[in-house]
Amino acid sequence: MSSTTTTPVRSAPALRCLLAESGSYREQLTIAPLDGQPGRFDVRVTSWLESARDPLLAHHRRFRTTLDRAALQRLHQALGALLEGGSADIDTGPAA
């Protein structure tokens, strides 16, 4: 038997970043604060194909997780180091 949990996403503005766009295909990163969980964020990567024959299959959640502020800061640090010419094997330390 499996269970499904629903993560309440806050109605506050979310950060949205288009990651890929090629013809009718798009991928987007969305980070939104969670209601009732200060300092925690819903992180999603979604994709959609505007030319899909079946509208139910046009939008797809590729990845979803919940991160706290410290994890987002580690991600920010790692991306910054990578963009500054650092190694692709950047270790920002273990998750708390």
C-alpha positions in Angstrom: 0.0 0.0 0.0 1.4 3.4 -0.9 0.6 6.8 0.6 0.6 10.2 -1.0 1.4 13.4 0.9 0.6 16.9 -0.2 3.1 19.7 0.4 1.3 23.0 1.0 2.9 25.6 -1.3 2.6 29.2 -0.2 0.7 31.6 -2.4 3.6 34.1 -2.1 5.6 34.8 -5.3 7.8 32.0 -6.4 11.2 32.2 -8.2 10.8 30.9 -11.7 13.7 30.3 -14.1 13.4 29.0 -17.7 16.1 26.4 -18.0 15.6 25.2 -21.6 13.6 26.3 -24.6 13.7 24.6 -27.9 10.8 25.0 -30.3 7.6 24.0 -28.4 9.6 22.3 -25.6 10.4 24.1 -22.3 11.8 23.3 -18.9 11.4 25.5 -15.8 12.8 25.6 -12.3 10.4 26.9 -9.6 11.3 27.6 -6.0 8.5 28.6 -3.7 8.2 29.1 0.1 6.1 26.5 1.9 3.1 27.6 4.0 3.5 26.9 7.8 7.1 25.9 7.3 9.3 29.0 7.6 12.7 28.6 5.9 11.6 25.6 3.8 11.0 25.7 0.0 9.3 23.6 -2.6 11.7 23.0 -5.5 10.4 21.8 -8.8 11.7 21.2 -12.3 8.8 20.9 -14.8 8.7 20.5 -18.5 6.0 20.9 -21.1 5.6 20.3 -24.8 3.1 22.7 -26.4 2.7 20.4 -29.4 1.8 17.3 -27.4 -1.2 15.5 -28.9 -2.6 14.6 -25.5 -2.9 17.8 -23.3 -2.7 15.6 -20.2 0.8 14.6 -21.2 1.9 18.1 -22.2 3.0 19.1 -18.7 5.4 16.9 -16.7 6.9 17.3 -13.2 10.4 16.0 -13.7 11.8 16.6 -10.2 10.4 17.8 -6.9 12.0 18.1 -3.4 11.8 20.3 -0.3 14.9 22.2 0.7 15.6 24.3 3.8 17.4 27.7 3.6 20.8 26.1 4.4 20.5 23.7 1.5 19.6 26.5 -0.8 22.6 28.4 0.4 24.9 25.4 -0.3 23.4 25.2 -3.8 24.0 28.9 -4.3 27.6 28.5 -3.2 28.2 25.5 -5.4 26.7 27.2 -8.5 28.6 30.3 -7.9 31.9 28.4 -7.6 31.1 26.5 -10.7 30.3 29.6 -12.7 33.5 31.3 -11.5 35.5 28.5 -13.1 35.7 26.0 -10.3 35.6 22.3 -10.5 32.4 20.4 -11.4 33.1 18.3 -8.3 32.5 21.1 -5.7 31.7 19.8 -2.3 29.9 22.3 0.0 29.8 19.9 2.9 27.3 17.3 4.2 23.7 18.1 4.5 22.7 19.0 8.0 
